[in-house]
Amino acid sequence: MKLKLIPILINILLSIQSISSKINLEMESDVLSISSVLLDIADEFLLKEKITFDFTILRTTSPFIMDIISNLLFKIDNKYSYKLKNMKIYTKDLFIRKYSTFMFFDSLEEFKYIEHQYQVYRHQNNAIKYFAFIPNLTFKELKSSRIYDYYNRLSLLSSSVFQYTYFITNELNTVTLSTVEWFSPYGCNRAHLNKLNTFDKKSQKWKLKLENYEKFLNYHNCELVMMLPIPLSEGTIYHVSGYALPNKNLTTFEVHGISPVIFEITSKKHNYSTDYQPVSMNEKWFDDPNLGEVRILHINNAYKDIHVYFQSCPISSLKVNQAASNVMSNFNVLIFVTPAKMFTPYEKFFLPFDMLTWILIFFTFFVTFISIFIINHLSKSIQNLIYGQNIETPIWNVISIFFGISQTKLPSKNFSRFILILFIYFCLIFRTCFQSKFFEFMTSEPRQSPPKTFNDLAERNYTMHALRATLGTLNMYKKMDETKLWPRIVKSNPIDYLDAYLNQSQNSSAKLALVVDEYFLNHVDLNLKTVSYKWNRLEYSVPYTFYDVFTFKSYAFYFRMLNNVINRLVPSGIINHLIENFYTKKIKIKKIEEEPKVLSLDDLTFGFNIYIASCLTSFLGFLAEKVFILRSKKIKRKTSFKNSFKK
């Protein structure tokens, strides 16, 4: 019996050996294929662009990944300067300023963790490219994980902590190269996962020609709307990237700047269209000796495809390197506040006028009703002397006049008619203004006034979430200026930093402020911000700039493309030519749209002037009528006296 089992055991061992050898061959094939893919990508994406890169191993012990790295070392030729960095980072931040990176992860969760925890900032000359490889993860599994939804959430503050992100996935017979694109055929404001190319393991060839896909981005007919600020005075101009100058008729604007040129040149190649919207400024911010009177831009329509906002700067700060990098160094702290609370339908009813105007209207009706009430308690003869015998319901008449109901019975006395004319005109002015402004507020979504200073944040009980480096900057300024009222500041890591906003901003009453410093701004293109201001640091002033974080989307691909094009133009001197001779294009636009404005007494001055003029005219007419009546009576009396004398 034992002799019969020996051949069976031998067959089992041989089959196990064949299976293991087959698995080893497949693993060896995978290692060779993936290492070839990595070298091809490095050659096409990085070396041709003269971008230095490295291979980074983060928190992984996978022997498969180690075999890939070992195979890469054998394939490296002396003419390439590859650098291998074996970094095991658990708590410290990873700052890569000069290197694009191939990173290896054990799982998709590790990848998300790294995206949250480590912030990689763009170098001045080299855009960071990030190639992520996760063993045993296929393209189908990556797509089913809806990684693009994760990127949509992350794009509220930045496109990613890396400039470009690619995924390398290992399939059964192929290796797939994919990326998350920000412009989907299904909508310009949604990211999607796009398969770029596949590498066949048997033939060791790519299905399509391997190219730098960033040069051929397709934006699927999205519309780029450039929100161009209008300079306030001769001493202030806006960033060289773009601004608008109105003509005399205010129906056409001249568009100036480099960005309109670049965007129009690349619009056909990348399949998008451009539009321009000059933005009116209606809220005073402060007076600055360098910039003059500065105002905040108010954007009405912030969700039509992609909007680009431009910043202001003093004319003395215009330099070629600023135009090329789109980075202003006069920022210290940037604050994002949650959207201001919307007004309820009941609150909109009282929005057309400010508080003082409502008080005066109430006081006018109060005095009117009290006067009528007193007159009604006087004798009948005095009532007939004031407004005649035909008026029986004076209070109801006053209410009907305010609502525009015509009077069926007018007072028989001239004095009462004079008062009635003045009151009708008074009600006409306020009723017309109220109806028009109330209709504006009902057809729009006005928000309450957002906080504008640190004092406002503190008085409204806002909580500021700041990263570690930003927290140190804020504490430094807090010690310098102890007289300022400061809000509560909470230290947050990047995960809490974003999740806190996403969770609390859904609540209309949330009072949250996210704070970042100039290091973070070096990663996020500043063209995405609305306006920038230069503050005097000698006065220990922090440049407080407030934005509604939902009024812009971080479509970083546009600005990467713009930066890449500008960087190529700088050495040739074309940028200097563009700065000296601003690109000008006249465009016809409709009337500048502004947010509904609450009427104050200053806005009603013209109506009150007409009202007072009408009062004086009516009073003069009343006197003339009295003089005419008295003269007629006198003449009639003389005539009757003469007739009686003749008789």
C-alpha positions in Angstrom: 0.0 0.0 0.0 2.8 2.4 0.9 4.6 1.6 -2.4 1.4 2.6 -4.3 1.3 6.0 -2.5 4.9 6.9 -3.5 4.2 7.6 -7.2 1.1 9.7 -6.2 3.2 11.8 -3.8 5.9 12.2 -6.5 3.3 13.5 -9.0 1.9 15.9 -6.5 5.4 17.3 -5.7 6.1 17.6 -9.5 2.8 19.4 -10.1 3.5 21.8 -7.2 7.0 22.4 -8.5 5.6 23.1 -12.0 3.0 25.4 -10.6 5.5 27.3 -8.5 7.9 27.5 -11.4 5.1 28.8 -13.6 4.2 31.3 -10.9 7.8 32.3 -10.7 8.0 32.7 -14.4 4.9 34.8 -14.4 6.2 36.9 -11.6 9.5 37.3 -13.4 7.6 38.3 -16.5 5.7 40.8 -14.5 8.8 42.2 -13.0 10.5 42.5 -16.4 7.4 44.1 -18.0 6.8 46.6 -15.2 10.4 47.6 -15.0 10.4 48.1 -18.8 7.2 50.2 -18.5 8.8 52.4 -15.8 11.9 53.0 -17.9 9.9 53.8 -21.0 7.7 56.3 -19.1 10.8 57.8 -17.5 12.4 58.2 -20.9 9.4 59.8 -22.6 7.8 61.8 -19.8 10.9 62.9 -17.8 14.2 62.6 -19.6 13.1 64.3 -22.8 11.8 67.2 -20.7 15.1 67.2 -18.7 13.2 66.6 -15.5 15.1 64.8 -12.6 13.3 62.0 -10.9 13.7 59.2 -8.4 12.1 56.0 -7.2 10.6 56.2 -3.7 9.5 53.3 -1.6 7.0 54.3 1.1 5.9 51.9 3.9 6.1 48.7 1.9 7.8 45.3 2.4 6.5 43.6 -0.7 9.2 41.4 -2.3 7.6 41.9 -5.7 8.3 45.7 -5.5 11.8 45.0 -4.3 12.4 42.7 -7.3 11.2 45.5 -9.6 13.6 48.0 -8.1 16.5 45.4 -8.4 15.7 44.8 -12.0 15.6 48.5 -12.7 19.1 48.9 -11.3 20.4 46.3 -13.7 18.7 48.0 -16.7 19.9 51.5 -15.9 22.4 52.8 -18.5 25.2 55.1 -17.5 23.9 57.9 -19.6 20.9 58.2 -17.4 21.2 59.7 -14.0 18.7 57.8 -11.9 18.6 58.2 -8.2 17.3 55.5 -5.9 15.9 56.8 -2.6 14.7 54.3 -0.2 12.6 56.4 2.2 10.6 54.9 5.0 8.5 57.8 6.4 6.0 57.4 9.1 5.4 60.7 10.8 7.5 63.4 9.1 6.3 65.4 6.0 7.9 64.5 2.7 9.0 67.6 0.7 10.2 66.9 -2.8 11.2 70.1 -4.5 13.3 68.9 -7.5 12.3 65.4 -8.3 9.4 63.8 -10.0 8.7 60.5 -8.3 7.8 56.8 -9.0 6.1 55.7 -5.8 5.3 52.1 -4.8 2.4 51.3 -2.4 1.0 48.1 -1.0 -2.6 49.1 -1.3 -4.9 51.9 -2.5 -5.6 52.9 1.1 -1.8 53.6 1.5 -1.9 55.8 -1.6 -4.8 57.9 -0.2 -3.0 58.2 3.1 0.1 59.5 1.3 -2.0 62.0 -0.7 -3.4 63.3 2.5 -0.4 63.3 4.7 2.5 64.4 2.5 2.5 67.7 0.7 4.8 68.0 -2.2 5.3 71.5 -3.6 6.2 72.4 -7.2 9.7 73.4 -7.9 10.3 76.7 -9.7 11.4 75.0 -13.0 10.2 71.4 -12.7 6.6 70.3 -12.5 6.2 67.4 -10.2 5.0 64.2 -11.9 3.8 61.4 -9.7 3.6 57.8 -10.9 1.9 55.4 -8.5 2.2 51.6 -8.8 0.1 49.3 -6.6 0.6 45.5 -7.0 -2.4 43.3 -7.5 -4.5 46.3 -8.5 -6.1 46.2 -11.9 -7.6 49.1 -13.9 -11.1 47.8 -13.4 -10.6 47.7 -9.6 -9.1 51.2 -9.7 -12.1 52.5 -11.6 -14.6 50.7 -9.3 -12.9 52.3 -6.3 -14.1 55.7 -7.8 -10.8 57.3 -7.2 -11.9 60.3 -9.3 -14.6 61.1 -6.6 -11.8 61.2 -4.1 -10.0 63.7 -6.3 -13.2 65.8 -6.7 -13.3 66.1 -2.9 -9.6 66.9 -2.8 -9.9 69.6 -5.5 -11.7 72.0 -3.2 -8.4 73.1 -1.9 -6.0 71.9 -4.6 -6.0 69.5 -7.6 -3.7 67.1 -5.7 -0.7 67.4 -3.5 1.2 66.5 -6.6 1.2 68.3 -9.9 0.5 65.3 -12.2 -0.7 61.9 -11.0 -0.5 58.7 -13.1 -1.5 55.1 -12.2 0.4 52.0 -13.3 -1.8 48.9 -12.9 -0.7 45.3 -13.5 -3.2 43.3 -15.6 -3.2 39.6 -16.6 -1.4 40.1 -20.0 -0.8 43.9 -20.0 0.3 46.8 -17.9 -2.0 49.8 -18.0 -1.1 53.5 -17.7 -4.0 55.7 -16.6 -4.6 59.1 -15.1 -7.3 61.2 -13.5 -8.5 64.0 -15.8 -10.3 67.0 -14.6 -12.5 67.5 -17.7 -14.9 64.7 -18.3 -17.1 64.3 -21.4 -20.0 64.1 -19.0 -19.3 67.5 -17.4 -16.6 70.1 -17.1 -16.7 70.1 -13.3 -16.2 66.3 -12.8 -13.0 64.3 -12.8 -12.8 60.9 -14.4 -10.3 58.1 -14.8 -8.9 57.8 -18.3 -6.9 54.9 -19.7 -4.0 56.4 -21.7 -2.1 53.3 -23.0 -1.4 49.6 -22.5 1.8 47.6 -22.6 1.7 44.0 -23.9 3.8 41.7 -21.7 4.3 39.1 -24.5 5.5 41.4 -27.3 7.0 43.9 -24.8 5.4 46.8 -26.9 3.0 49.6 -26.3 -0.4 49.5 -28.0 -0.1 53.2 -28.9 2.8 55.5 -29.3 3.9 56.6 -25.8 3.7 60.4 -25.7 3.6 63.1 -23.1 -0.1 63.2 -22.8 -0.1 66.6 -21.0 0.6 68.2 -24.4 -2.6 66.8 -25.9 -5.2 67.3 -23.2 -8.8 67.3 -24.4 -11.1 69.6 -22.4 -14.3 68.4 -24.2 -15.6 71.7 -25.3 -15.6 73.3 -21.9 -15.9 77.0 -21.7 -13.3 79.0 -19.9 -14.7 82.2 -18.4 -12.1 84.8 -17.5 -13.3 87.1 -14.8 -11.3 90.3 -15.5 -11.1 93.0 -12.8 -11.4 96.6 -13.8 -8.6 98.9 -12.4 -9.8 101.4 -9.9 -7.4 104.3 -10.5 -4.3 105.3 -12.5 -2.1 104.3 -9.5 -3.5 100.7 -9.4 -3.4 98.1 -12.2 -4.2 94.4 -12.0 -2.0 91.5 -12.5 -0.3 91.3 -15.9 -2.1 88.0 -16.5 -5.3 89.9 -17.4 -7.6 92.8 -16.7 -10.2 94.9 -18.5 -10.5 98.6 -19.3 -13.9 100.0 -20.1 -14.5 102.4 -23.1 -16.5 105.6 -22.8 -19.8 104.0 -23.7 -19.3 101.2 -21.1 -20.6 98.6 -23.6 -17.2 97.4 -24.8 -14.1 96.6 -22.9 -10.5 96.2 -23.8 -8.9 93.0 -22.6 -5.3 93.3 -21.5 -2.8 90.7 -20.4 -0.8 87.6 -21.2 -3.3 85.0 -20.2 -5.9 85.9 -22.9 -3.2 85.4 -25.5 -2.0 82.1 -24.2 -5.6 80.7 -23.7 -6.7 81.8 -27.2 -3.6 80.3 -28.8 -4.1 76.9 -27.1 -8.0 76.8 -27.2 -8.2 75.0 -30.5 -5.5 72.5 -29.7 -7.0 71.5 -26.4 -10.6 71.8 -27.4 -12.1 74.5 -25.3 -13.6 78.0 -25.8 -12.9 81.3 -24.0 -15.2 84.0 -22.8 -14.6 87.3 -20.9 -16.6 88.9 -18.2 -15.5 92.2 -16.7 -16.3 92.3 -13.0 -17.7 95.3 -11.3 -16.5 96.2 -7.8 -19.0 97.6 -5.4 -17.6 97.1 -1.9 -14.8 99.2 -0.4 -12.1 97.2 1.4 -9.4 99.7 2.5 -7.2 102.6 1.3 -3.6 101.7 0.6 -0.9 104.2 -0.3 0.5 101.8 -2.9 -2.7 100.6 -4.4 -5.1 103.4 -3.7 -8.7 102.5 -3.0 -9.2 98.7 -3.2 -12.4 96.9 -3.5 -13.4 93.2 -3.3 -14.8 91.6 -6.4 -18.2 90.1 -6.2 -18.9 87.3 -8.5 -22.6 86.4 -9.4 -22.4 83.4 -11.6 -19.6 81.1 -10.3 -20.7 77.7 -11.6 -20.7 78.0 -15.4 -18.0 75.6 -16.6 -14.6 77.0 -15.4 -14.0 80.4 -14.0 -10.6 82.1 -13.8 -10.0 85.0 -11.4 -7.1 87.4 -11.6 -5.2 89.3 -8.9 -4.2 92.9 -8.5 -0.7 94.3 -7.8 1.0 97.8 -7.7 2.6 98.8 -11.0 6.0 98.8 -9.4 5.8 95.1 -8.7 5.4 94.0 -12.3 8.3 91.7 -13.2 8.9 89.1 -15.9 9.5 86.3 -13.3 6.1 87.1 -11.7 4.4 86.8 -15.0 6.1 83.5 -15.7 5.4 81.9 -12.3 2.1 83.5 -11.5 3.2 83.6 -7.8 3.0 86.8 -5.8 5.3 86.8 -2.8 3.3 89.5 -0.8 0.9 86.9 0.6 1.4 85.6 4.1 -1.9 84.1 5.1 -4.9 83.1 3.0 -8.2 82.4 4.6 -11.1 80.4 3.2 -14.4 81.1 4.9 -17.5 78.9 4.6 -20.2 80.4 2.4 -22.3 83.1 4.1 -25.7 82.1 5.2 -28.5 82.7 2.6 -31.5 84.9 3.6 -34.8 83.2 4.2 -37.9 84.3 2.1 -39.2 86.2 5.2 -35.9 88.0 5.6 -35.9 88.9 1.9 -39.1 90.9 2.5 -37.2 93.4 4.6 -34.0 93.4 2.5 -35.0 96.2 0.0 -34.3 99.0 2.6 -31.8 99.4 5.4 -32.8 99.6 9.0 -32.9 103.5 9.2 -35.2 103.7 6.2 -37.6 101.2 7.7 -37.6 103.1 11.0 -38.4 106.4 9.2 -41.2 104.7 7.2 -42.7 103.3 10.4 -42.3 106.7 12.1 -44.1 108.4 9.2 -47.1 106.1 9.4 -47.1 106.3 13.2 -47.3 110.1 13.2 -50.0 109.9 10.5 -52.2 107.5 12.4 -51.8 109.4 15.7 -52.7 112.6 14.0 -55.9 111.1 12.5 -56.7 109.5 15.8 -56.5 112.8 17.6 -58.5 114.6 15.0 -61.2 112.0 15.2 -61.6 112.7 18.9 -62.1 116.4 18.3 -65.4 118.1 17.7 -67.3 117.6 14.4 -66.8 121.2 13.4 -63.0 120.9 13.7 -63.1 117.7 11.6 -65.1 119.4 8.9 -62.7 122.3 9.0 -59.7 120.1 8.4 -60.8 117.6 5.8 -64.5 118.3 5.1 -67.8 116.5 5.7 -67.4 113.8 3.0 -64.4 111.9 4.6 -65.7 109.2 6.9 -62.8 106.7 7.0 -59.5 108.6 7.1 -57.3 105.8 8.5 -58.5 103.3 5.8 -57.8 105.9 3.2 -54.2 106.2 4.4 -53.7 102.5 4.2 -55.3 102.2 0.7 -53.1 105.1 -0.6 -49.9 103.2 0.5 -51.1 100.1 -1.4 -51.9 102.1 -4.5 -55.7 102.1 -4.3 -57.2 105.2 -5.8 -59.4 107.5 -3.6 -63.1 107.6 -4.4 -63.7 110.6 -2.2 -61.2 113.5 -2.0 -61.3 116.0 0.9 -63.3 119.1 0.2 -60.8 121.3 2.0 -57.8 122.5 0.1 -55.4 122.0 3.0 -56.3 118.4 3.3 -56.0 117.9 -0.5 -52.5 119.4 -0.3 -51.5 117.0 2.4 -53.0 114.1 0.5 -51.0 114.9 -2.7 -47.8 114.9 -0.7 -48.6 111.6 1.0 -49.6 109.9 -2.3 -46.3 110.9 -3.8 -44.4 109.7 -0.7 -46.1 106.3 -0.9 -45.4 106.1 -4.7 -41.7 106.5 -4.3 -41.3 103.9 -1.5 -43.8 101.4 -3.0 -42.1 101.5 -6.4 -38.7 101.1 -4.9 -39.8 98.3 -2.6 -41.5 96.3 -5.4 -38.6 96.5 -7.8 -36.0 95.5 -5.1 -38.1 92.8 -3.6 -38.5 91.2 -7.0 -34.7 91.3 -7.4 -34.1 89.5 -4.1 -36.9 86.9 -4.8 -35.3 86.0 -8.2 -31.7 85.8 -6.8 -30.0 84.1 -3.9 -28.4 86.9 -1.8 -26.1 85.9 1.1 -25.5 87.6 4.3 -22.4 89.8 4.6 -19.2 87.6 5.1 -16.6 88.4 7.7 -14.0 90.8 6.5 -11.5 91.0 9.4 -10.1 88.9 12.2 -12.4 90.9 14.5 -15.4 89.8 12.5 -14.3 86.2 12.8 -13.9 86.5 16.5 -17.2 88.3 17.1 -19.1 85.8 15.0 -17.4 82.8 16.9 -15.6 81.4 13.9 -13.2 78.5 14.3 -10.0 78.7 12.3 -8.4 75.4 11.2 -4.7 75.8 10.5 -1.8 73.4 9.6 1.3 73.2 11.8 3.4 75.7 9.8 0.5 78.1 9.4 -0.3 77.9 13.1 3.2 79.1 13.9 2.8 82.1 11.5 -0.5 83.1 13.1 0.9 82.9 16.6 3.8 85.1 15.5 1.5 87.8 14.3 -0.7 87.3 17.3 2.2 88.2 19.6 3.1 91.2 17.5 -0.4 92.6 17.6 -2.0 91.8 20.9 -4.6 94.6 20.5 -6.4 92.7 17.8 -9.3 90.5 18.7 -8.4 86.9 17.5 -10.8 84.0 16.8 -10.2 80.5 18.2 -7.5 78.7 16.2 -7.4 74.9 16.0 -4.4 72.8 14.8 -5.4 70.4 12.1 -3.7 67.7 10.0 -4.6 67.6 6.2 -7.3 65.0 6.6 -9.1 66.9 9.3 -8.4 70.1 7.5 -10.5 69.0 4.5 -13.0 66.8 6.2 -13.9 69.5 8.7 -14.8 71.8 5.9 -16.7 69.3 3.8 -18.8 68.3 6.9 -19.4 71.7 8.3 -19.9 73.6 5.1 -23.1 71.5 4.4 -24.6 73.3 7.4 -25.7 76.8 6.4 -24.9 78.0 9.9 -21.4 76.6 10.0 -18.8 79.0 11.1 -15.5 77.7 9.8 -12.3 79.2 8.4 -9.5 77.3 6.7 -6.0 79.0 6.9 -3.0 78.3 4.6 0.3 80.2 4.3 2.6 81.1 1.5 4.1 77.6 1.2 0.8 76.2 0.3 0.2 79.0 -2.2 3.4 78.0 -4.0 1.5 74.8 -5.0 -1.9 76.3 -5.8 -1.9 78.6 -8.8 -2.7 82.1 -7.6 -4.7 82.9 -10.7 -7.4 80.9 -9.0 -7.8 83.5 -6.4 -9.8 86.7 -6.8 -7.7 89.6 -5.6 -4.4 90.0 -3.8 -3.3 92.9 -1.7 0.1 94.2 -0.5 0.1 95.0 3.2 2.8 96.9 5.1 4.6 94.3 7.3 6.3 97.0 9.3 2.9 97.6 10.9 2.7 93.9 11.8 -0.4 93.6 9.6 -1.4 90.1 8.4 -2.7 90.2 4.8 -6.2 89.0 5.5 -7.9 88.0 2.3 -11.3 86.3 2.4 -12.9 84.2 -0.3 -15.9 82.0 -0.6 -14.2 78.6 -1.3 -17.2 77.5 -3.4 -16.8 80.4 -5.9 -13.9 78.7 -7.7 -12.9 75.3 -8.8 -9.2 74.2 -8.8 -8.9 73.2 -12.4 -5.1 73.0 -12.2 -4.6 71.5 -15.7 -5.4 74.9 -17.3 -2.8 76.6 -15.2 -0.2 73.9 -15.6 -0.6 74.3 -19.4 -0.4 78.1 -19.1 2.7 77.9 -16.9 4.4 75.4 -19.2 3.8 77.6 -22.2 5.0 80.7 -20.5 8.1 79.0 -19.2 9.0 78.1 -22.8 8.4 81.7 -23.9 10.5 83.3 -21.2 14.0 82.4 -22.7 13.0 83.7 -26.2 12.0 87.2 -24.9 8.4 86.9 -26.1 7.2 87.5 -22.6 9.0 90.8 -22.4 7.4 91.8 -25.7 3.9 90.8 -24.4 4.4 92.8 -21.2 5.5 95.9 -23.1 2.8 95.6 -25.7 -0.3 94.3 -23.9 -2.6 92.2 -26.0 -5.7 94.2 -26.6 -9.0 92.8 -27.8 -12.3 94.6 -27.9 -15.4 92.6 -26.9 -19.0 93.5 -26.7 -20.7 92.7 -23.4 -24.0 93.2 -21.9 -24.6 95.5 -18.9 -22.3 94.5 -16.0 -24.3 92.4 -13.6 -24.2 93.3 -10.0 -25.6 91.7 -6.9 -28.8 93.2 -5.6 -28.1 96.2 -3.4 -30.0 97.2 -0.3 -31.4 100.7 -0.7 -30.3 103.3 1.8 -31.3 107.0 2.2 -28.4 108.0 0.0 -29.9 106.0 -2.8 -33.2 107.7 -2.4 -31.8 111.3 -2.3 -32.9 112.0 -5.9 -36.5 110.9 -5.1 -36.6 112.9 -2.0 -35.4 116.0 -3.9 -38.2 115.6 -6.3 -40.5 115.0 -3.4 -39.4 118.3 -1.7 -39.7 120.2 -5.0 -43.2 118.8 -5.4 -44.1 119.9 -1.9 -42.9 123.4 -2.5 -44.7 123.5 -5.9 -47.9 122.2 -4.3 -47.6 124.7 -1.4 -47.1 127.6 -3.9 -50.1 126.3 -5.9 -52.1 126.1 -2.6 -51.1 129.8 -1.8 -51.9 130.9 -5.4 -55.3 129.1 -5.1 -56.0 130.8 -1.8 -55.0 134.3 -3.2 -57.2 133.7 -6.2 -60.2 132.7 -4.1 -59.7 135.6 -1.7 -59.3 138.0 -4.7 -62.4 136.6 -6.4 -64.4 137.0 -3.2 -63.2 140.5 -2.8 -64.1 141.4 -6.3 -67.5 139.8 -5.9 -68.0 141.7 -2.7 -67.1 145.0 -4.3 -69.4 144.2 -7.3 -72.3 143.4 -5.0 -71.7 146.5 -3.0 -71.7 148.7 -6.1 -74.9 147.1 -7.4 -76.6 147.6 -4.1 -75.4 151.3 -4.0 -76.8 151.8 -7.5 -80.1 150.5 -6.4 
